[in-house]
Amino acid sequence: MTGGMTAKLFLHGVPDSPAIWSPLLDALALGDTPVAVPALPGFTGPLPAGFAATKDAYADWATGEAAALAAQHGPVDIVGHDWGALIAQRVAMLRPDLIRSWAVSNAVIDPDYRGHRVARIWNTPLLGEAFMAISRPGALARGLIDQGVPADIAQEEAAQWALKDKRRAILKLYRSAHGLSFAHDWALDLDRLPSAGMLVWGAGDPYVELSVAQRFAANRAMPLTIIGDAGHWAIAQRPHAVAAALHAFWNSL
């Protein structure tokens, strides 16, 4: 199977939905390549009954998505952004047999990263609920647009912010990770991460600084592509630059 035809699995982050991938998928022009772009459970509809919405629950769910794709098409190229990046790395650690390669954008499982301000708020009981109660879709849309997300996608993401289950899921997810601290669990398994991986980073990310990516890439000898004039959502802000980096990576395998 050629790199171009290897099935691709894209995992979005918080507070996003599969819509965030639209600009990058257009730029990638994958043609007949099998592609899956699922929504994290609870992010575009009700939380499934019995779904715990913890980081491990999402990792198990994503592993199932990868397994289903791999059963049809062979090992997949998994791509993740934000929380989707963390989950993608976890899937690659747990089931390397399902993964041909992994690529992550603007988040990595890093033992020294301690989370951004909003993550700490969401991790705090009562404070997180209060934040969610006063957070309005319009404010989210403006924030995304300010970060370079195309306006139509920002509006679509903001409309979903009205879903109570989405906000509940986000609080559960962040609290299961103690904000965004992985030093005592997932980061202990970094040596299990397959070597066929790469990082692509918006240089102006205010949530996960470029230095986090540079440290991870240096410590683990992983390739890092830095996207200038882009922030946390480089995948939507500079999709052609991200697509070029991904194609170069996949073609090198």
C-alpha positions in Angstrom: 0.0 0.0 0.0 1.4 3.4 -1.0 1.7 6.2 1.5 -1.0 8.1 -0.4 -3.5 5.3 -0.1 -2.8 4.4 3.6 -6.1 5.1 5.5 -6.1 8.3 7.5 -7.7 8.9 10.9 -8.1 12.5 12.1 -8.9 13.3 15.7 -10.0 16.8 16.7 -9.5 18.5 20.0 -11.3 20.9 22.4 -13.5 22.8 21.9 -13.7 21.6 18.4 -15.6 19.1 16.2 -14.7 17.4 12.9 -15.4 20.7 11.1 -12.0 22.0 12.2 -10.4 19.6 9.8 -12.2 20.9 6.7 -9.5 23.3 5.5 -6.7 20.8 5.9 -8.7 18.0 4.2 -9.3 20.2 1.3 -5.6 21.1 1.1 -4.5 17.5 1.4 -6.6 16.4 -1.6 -6.5 12.8 -0.5 -8.7 11.6 -3.4 -9.6 7.9 -3.0 -7.6 7.4 0.2 -9.9 6.0 3.0 -10.4 8.8 5.5 -12.2 8.8 8.9 -12.9 12.1 10.7 -15.1 11.0 13.7 -16.4 13.3 16.4 -15.3 12.7 20.0 -18.2 11.2 21.8 -20.4 13.9 23.4 -18.9 16.7 21.2 -21.5 16.9 18.5 -24.4 15.1 20.2 -25.4 13.5 23.5 -22.9 11.6 25.5 -23.3 7.9 24.9 -24.9 6.0 27.9 -22.3 4.8 30.2 -19.4 6.7 28.5 -17.2 8.1 31.2 -15.6 10.9 29.1 -12.2 10.5 30.8 -9.0 10.6 28.9 -8.7 6.8 29.0 -12.3 6.4 27.8 -11.5 8.6 24.8 -8.3 6.7 24.2 -10.2 3.4 24.2 -12.8 4.9 21.9 -10.2 6.1 19.5 -8.4 2.8 19.6 -11.6 1.2 18.4 -11.9 3.7 15.6 -8.3 2.9 14.5 -9.0 -0.8 14.8 -12.1 -0.6 12.6 -10.2 1.3 9.9 -7.2 -1.0 10.1 -9.3 -4.1 9.8 -10.5 -2.8 6.4 -7.4 -1.1 5.1 -4.3 -2.1 7.1 -2.3 0.1 9.6 -3.4 3.7 9.5 -1.8 7.2 9.6 -3.3 8.8 12.6 -3.4 12.6 12.9 -4.4 14.6 15.9 -4.8 18.2 17.0 -5.0 19.5 20.5 -6.7 16.8 22.7 -6.9 14.7 19.5 -3.1 14.8 19.4 -2.8 13.5 22.9 -5.3 10.8 22.2 -3.6 9.9 18.9 -0.2 9.5 20.7 -1.9 7.3 23.4 -3.5 5.1 20.7 -0.1 4.7 19.1 1.5 3.7 22.4 -1.2 1.2 23.2 -1.7 -0.4 19.8 1.3 0.2 17.6 0.1 -2.7 15.4 -2.8 -0.5 14.2 -0.6 2.5 13.3 1.7 3.1 10.3 2.5 6.6 11.5 1.3 9.3 13.9 1.4 13.1 13.4 0.3 15.7 16.0 -0.4 19.4 15.9 -0.1 21.8 18.8 -0.2 19.2 21.7 2.1 16.4 22.9 2.1 14.1 25.9 4.9 16.0 27.8 5.8 15.2 31.4 6.8 18.8 32.1 3.8 20.6 30.6 1.4 21.8 33.3 -1.5 23.1 31.2 -2.8 26.5 30.3 -5.0 28.9 32.3 -8.4 27.7 30.9 -7.3 24.1 31.5 -6.7 24.9 35.1 -10.0 26.6 35.4 -11.8 23.6 33.9 -10.0 21.3 36.3 -11.3 23.1 39.3 -14.6 22.0 40.7 -17.3 24.7 40.8 -15.0 27.2 39.1 -15.1 25.1 35.9 -18.9 24.8 36.1 -19.2 28.6 36.6 -16.9 29.2 33.6 -19.1 26.9 31.4 -22.3 28.6 32.7 -21.2 32.1 31.7 -19.4 31.0 28.5 -21.4 32.1 25.4 -21.2 30.7 21.8 -20.7 34.2 20.4 -17.6 34.7 22.6 -16.2 31.4 21.5 -16.7 32.2 17.9 -14.9 35.5 18.2 -12.1 33.8 20.1 -11.6 31.2 17.4 -11.7 33.9 14.6 -9.1 35.9 16.5 -6.9 32.8 16.5 -7.2 32.5 12.8 -10.0 29.9 12.4 -12.1 30.7 9.3 -15.3 32.4 10.3 -17.7 29.8 9.0 -16.0 27.0 10.9 -15.8 29.2 14.0 -19.6 29.8 13.8 -20.2 26.0 13.4 -18.0 25.2 16.4 -19.7 27.9 18.5 -23.2 26.6 17.7 -22.2 23.3 19.2 -21.1 25.0 22.4 -24.7 25.2 23.3 -24.7 21.4 23.8 -24.7 20.8 27.6 -23.2 17.3 27.1 -20.2 18.8 25.3 -19.4 21.1 28.1 -19.9 18.3 30.7 -17.6 16.0 28.6 -14.9 18.7 28.5 -14.9 19.1 32.3 -14.8 15.4 32.8 -11.9 15.1 30.3 -9.8 17.8 31.8 -10.4 16.6 35.3 -9.3 13.1 34.4 -6.0 14.6 33.3 -5.7 16.9 36.3 -5.8 19.9 34.0 -3.2 18.7 31.5 -0.7 16.9 33.6 0.6 13.5 32.3 3.8 13.1 34.3 2.3 10.3 36.4 0.5 8.2 33.8 0.6 8.6 30.0 4.0 10.2 29.9 5.5 7.2 31.7 4.8 5.2 28.5 6.5 7.6 26.1 9.1 4.9 25.3 6.3 2.9 23.8 5.6 5.6 21.2 6.4 4.3 17.7 9.3 6.1 16.0 7.3 6.9 12.9 5.9 10.2 14.1 6.1 13.9 13.6 5.1 17.2 15.0 3.7 20.2 13.2 3.2 23.4 15.2 1.8 26.9 14.9 4.6 29.1 16.1 2.4 31.6 17.9 0.4 29.1 20.0 -0.7 30.9 23.2 -1.8 27.6 24.9 1.0 25.2 24.2 4.2 27.2 23.5 6.5 26.3 20.7 9.2 25.5 23.3 7.1 22.5 24.4 7.2 21.1 20.9 10.9 21.9 20.5 11.8 20.1 23.8 9.7 17.0 22.8 11.2 16.8 19.3 14.8 17.2 20.7 14.3 14.7 23.5 12.7 12.0 21.3 14.5 12.8 18.0 11.2 13.5 16.2 10.8 15.8 13.2 9.1 19.1 13.9 7.7 21.4 11.3 7.1 25.0 12.6 4.3 26.9 10.8 5.0 30.6 11.0 2.2 33.2 11.1 0.0 30.6 12.8 -1.3 29.9 16.3 -2.9 27.0 18.0 -5.2 26.2 15.1 -2.6 26.1 12.4 -4.4 23.2 10.8 -7.2 25.6 9.9 -5.2 28.8 9.6 -2.4 27.6 7.4 -3.8 24.4 6.0 -1.6 24.3 2.8 1.6 24.5 4.9 0.4 21.8 7.2 -0.6 19.6 4.3 2.8 20.0 2.7 4.4 18.9 5.9 2.2 15.9 6.2 2.6 14.8 2.6 6.4 15.1 3.0 6.3 13.0 6.1 4.0 10.3 4.7 6.1 10.1 1.5 9.2 9.5 3.6 7.9 6.4 5.3 
